[in-house]
Amino acid sequence: MIVCKRCLYTDIHPLKIVFDDSGICSGCRVHEEKDTIFWPERFEKLRKIKDSYRSRSGENYDCIIPVSGARDSYFVTHVVKNILNLNPLLVHYNKHYNTRLGIRNLAYLRIATNCDLISKVVSPNTIRAVNRATLQSRASMYWHCIAGQTNLPIKTAVEYKIPLIIWGAHQGIDQVGMFSHLDEVEMTRKYRKEHDLMGLEVEDLLNSHPELENYNLECFRYPQDTEIAAIGIRGIYLNNYLRWDSKAQHELMIDTYGYETAQQTRTFDTYNDVDCFHYSGLHDYIKFLKHGYGKATDHACREIRLKRISRAQGIALVNNYGPTTPADLKLFLDWMEMCEEELWSYVRPHCPPATRSLIEKNNRTKKQTDISEAKEIKKRQLKKTSGCEFQICNNREPNKPDEQYVTVGKGFVEGKGPNHPIIDRRMPESSGLEKND
């Protein structure tokens, strides 16, 4: 197994990470562009793009923003609405695994930004049936979430004739360096199927699980190329046009809108994915079993590259969030009406021998700890330049703990809105954006 001499990613990464002659991974190399690109020029290019898509009549939305109750929803909406001065339609696929906090965040986002929002809730019986099929086919309890989140915005763009969709960060760029920022890679059906959906479109799922024909799977069925071409639909990613820094962006959203944060089960990051019980819990544990790493590794690699933690600190964080059974397991099993053995019977066949060996012998953690002391590793490590503390703040319902899924919550908030109702147009340093844009 090859391990990057700068971050903690290995050559068994499912997105096919590659290494140069110095032993540095493609993700680290592409990340270096963040400190060399002249971001104000890149953002001006984005301004020109958005000008060509603005609704001339003012009778339609200018663009679509896919949102949830967490991750980059607040930041993308803030930039699009208050910096680019566009009128977006927010589109939300309801993943069913929602926390109360996530539902509140979504409601506050809509109210604070004064945006229209469309949300799609698929029947829970359909989701249970799809889950059983995708657990068998890909050991995934999250396929329906990705399929819905990447399909509903396209279907909405076709229906409302809105050609521009604005996403946050492209995973292939920000995580593994599959593309350069300068490639300006955009949303494609091919990337969605091969990487987001693990090679499994809903039509493929139906071929192997004909029992799913009894359910309405339209929310997961991607529009035809002719439908997309007729509208001229284009999906762009903000991280190609401004310097992406998830932690700094979330902290700006905390200060500006009172974004709520929470402790996560299997990672130290308290900002991302707080809307979901399972993304950093059971889903991440299954990812660990399949690929030998989890969200703690993803987040540690990100913070190492941003020079907020050392490589040794990253290893310690990964070791701290090791292969332990997540606390949300029972919640999922009860909702699925599934016993634990049935779940693991679906997952085991998808754990490759090499990964099983790493898990059983705990060699991966040991190997990472050992190589951190090697001289060639020390030569290539980045110098830490700042701290890395994540906040837990702004819980608006401290006496109502998250214990059950909230499928649908209130679409409004009481009182005057977020803790910080005045829009603050500040941006993270080196973003390339002017304060008074």
Sequence and secondary structure as in RCSB ss.txt:
>XXXX:A:sequence
MIVCKRCLYTDIHPLKIVFDDSGICSGCRVHEEKDTIFWPERFEKLRKIKDSYRSRSGENYDCIIPVSGARDSYF
VTHVVKNILNLNPLLVHYNKHYNTRLGIRNLAYLRIATNCDLISKVVSPNTIRAVNRATLQSRASMYWHCIAGQT
NLPIKTAVEYKIPLIIWGAHQGIDQVGMFSHLDEVEMTRKYRKEHDLMGLEVEDLLNSHPELENYNLECFRYPQD
TEIAAIGIRGIYLNNYLRWDSKAQHELMIDTYGYETAQQTRTFDTYNDVDCFHYSGLHDYIKFLKHGYGKATDHA
CREIRLKRISRAQGIALVNNYGPTTPADLKLFLDWMEMCEEELWSYVRPHCPPATRSLIEKNNRTKKQTDISEAK
EIKKRQLKKTSGCEFQICNNREPNKPDEQYVTVGKGFVEGKGPNHPIIDRRMPESSGLEKND
>XXXX:A:secstr
  B SSSS BTT TT   B TTS BHHHHHHGGGGTS HHHHHHHHHHHHHTTS SSSSS SEEEE  SSTTHHH
HHHIIIIIS   EEEEEE  S B HHHHHHHHHHHHHHT EEEEE   HHHHHHHHHHHHHHHS SSHHHHHHHH
HHHHHHHHHHT  EEEES  HHHHTT SS GGG     HHHIIIIITTT  HHHHHHH GGGGGS  GGGS   H
HHHHHHT EEEEGGGTS   HHHHHHHHHHHH       SS S SSTTTTBSSTTTHHHHHHHHHHS  HHHHHH
HHHHHTTSS HHHHHHHHHHT S   TTHHHHHHHHT  HHHHHHHHGGGS HHHHHHHHHTHHHHHHHHHTTSH
HHHHH     S         S TTS   S  SS  SS STTSSS  S      TTS   TT 
